[in-house]
Amino acid sequence: MQARSPRIVDVSWGRIEVEEVGVVKDLKVWPGGGRAWDWGETGTRHSPGVQVADVEELLEHGATVVVLSLGMDEQLGVPDATVDALEARGIEVHVAETREAIDVYNSLVGSAAVGGLFHSTC
C-alpha cells in the first residue's frame, strides 16, 4: 500500500508547518514524507521557476499527482515546459497560488499519491 502524504497544517508568510516534517520556509512533500525545499540544489530562481529537476524527488517517492505553488504573491514561475514534461510522464499536475495549492494538496491527501512543491513567500 502507498504511504500517505503528510498534511500541511498551517501556512503563513515564510513558514509552512507539516505533519511529520515540522516547520520549513519552502517545502518538498511526497507520499511518506517531505523536507525543506532548497532552491540552490537545482539553481531554481523565481524566473523561469520550477524545473523538472525540482520535481524528480517527488516522483522517486511515488507521487503520481503533483501540486506546484506559484508563491504567496504568484512570483514563482511554473513554465509550460515543466508541466508538459510531467504530463508526458502520466503525472497529473495542479498549479496555483500557495494557499490555494495547499488546499488542493490537502484535499488529495489520503486519496492519491500526491506530492508538491510549496513556496511560502512572494
VMD Tcl script that draws the C-alpha trace (Angstrom):
set ca {
  {0.00 0.00 0.00}
  {1.18 3.50 -0.88}
  {2.37 5.62 2.03}
  {0.11 8.55 2.92}
  {1.36 12.05 2.17}
  {1.71 14.26 5.25}
  {-0.91 17.02 5.65}
  {0.11 20.66 5.61}
  {-1.16 22.01 8.93}
  {-0.55 25.76 8.56}
  {0.97 28.34 6.24}
  {1.92 31.96 6.76}
  {4.49 34.25 5.16}
  {7.85 32.45 5.31}
  {6.51 29.46 7.27}
  {4.90 26.13 6.37}
  {4.03 23.61 9.10}
  {3.73 19.99 8.02}
  {2.83 16.77 9.82}
  {5.90 14.56 10.37}
  {8.21 17.18 8.81}
  {7.96 20.24 11.05}
  {8.29 23.88 10.04}
  {10.08 24.93 6.85}
  {10.20 28.02 4.63}
  {9.77 26.18 1.33}
  {8.55 22.60 1.13}
  {9.01 19.43 -0.91}
  {6.49 16.79 0.15}
  {5.60 13.33 -1.17}
  {3.91 10.08 -0.15}
  {5.55 9.11 3.13}
  {7.49 12.27 3.88}
  {8.98 15.58 2.92}
  {11.70 18.09 3.68}
  {12.72 21.70 3.22}
  {12.99 22.68 -0.45}
  {16.43 24.19 -1.08}
  {16.28 26.03 -4.40}
  {20.07 26.06 -4.53}
  {20.16 22.29 -5.19}
  {18.93 22.80 -8.76}
  {19.60 26.51 -9.27}
  {15.90 27.39 -9.17}
  {15.00 31.08 -9.35}
  {11.65 32.90 -9.45}
  {12.07 33.12 -13.21}
  {11.76 30.90 -15.11}
  {10.76 28.98 -11.96}
  {10.09 25.34 -11.08}
  {12.18 22.90 -13.11}
  {11.58 19.22 -13.77}
  {14.70 18.57 -11.66}
  {12.89 20.11 -8.66}
  {10.07 17.56 -9.03}
  {12.15 14.40 -9.59}
  {12.44 13.63 -5.86}
  {8.63 13.64 -5.56}
  {8.32 11.14 -8.40}
  {11.08 8.94 -6.93}
  {8.93 8.68 -3.79}
  {5.88 7.57 -5.76}
  {3.91 10.76 -6.41}
  {1.52 10.39 -9.35}
  {-0.18 13.74 -8.69}
  {1.95 16.88 -8.24}
  {0.85 20.25 -6.86}
  {3.10 23.21 -7.69}
  {2.72 26.55 -5.93}
  {3.28 29.93 -7.54}
  {4.20 31.61 -4.25}
  {2.04 33.76 -1.97}
  {2.11 36.66 -4.45}
  {2.40 34.37 -7.51}
  {6.00 35.41 -8.21}
  {7.36 31.86 -8.70}
  {7.12 30.72 -12.30}
  {5.92 27.31 -13.40}
  {6.96 27.02 -17.06}
  {4.68 25.22 -19.50}
  {7.70 23.04 -20.35}
  {7.78 21.72 -16.76}
  {4.05 20.94 -16.74}
  {4.24 19.38 -20.23}
  {7.21 17.16 -19.25}
  {5.35 15.87 -16.18}
  {2.09 15.28 -18.04}
  {4.03 13.40 -20.74}
  {5.10 11.01 -17.96}
  {1.48 10.46 -16.88}
  {1.65 12.80 -13.88}
  {-1.45 14.84 -13.01}
  {-0.33 18.45 -12.35}
  {-2.04 21.26 -10.43}
  {-0.62 24.81 -10.36}
  {-1.97 27.52 -8.04}
  {-1.15 30.33 -5.59}
  {0.42 28.83 -2.44}
  {-2.62 28.87 -0.11}
  {-4.87 27.52 -2.88}
  {-2.24 24.93 -3.83}
  {-2.10 23.75 -0.21}
  {-5.90 23.38 -0.17}
  {-5.71 21.27 -3.36}
  {-2.84 19.19 -1.95}
  {-4.58 18.58 1.41}
  {-7.81 17.61 -0.39}
  {-5.86 14.87 -2.20}
  {-4.02 13.51 0.88}
  {-5.33 10.03 1.64}
  {-6.94 9.50 -1.76}
  {-3.99 10.00 -4.15}
  {-0.22 9.56 -4.23}
  {0.24 13.33 -4.05}
  {3.42 15.35 -3.79}
  {4.09 19.04 -4.01}
  {6.44 21.97 -4.05}
  {5.37 24.95 -1.97}
  {6.94 28.44 -1.75}
  {5.92 30.41 1.36}
  {6.92 33.90 0.30}
  {6.48 36.08 -2.78}
}
mol new
graphics top color blue
foreach p $ca { graphics top sphere $p radius 0.5 }
foreach p [lrange $ca 0 end-1] q [lrange $ca 1 end] { graphics top cylinder $p $q radius 0.2 }
display resetview
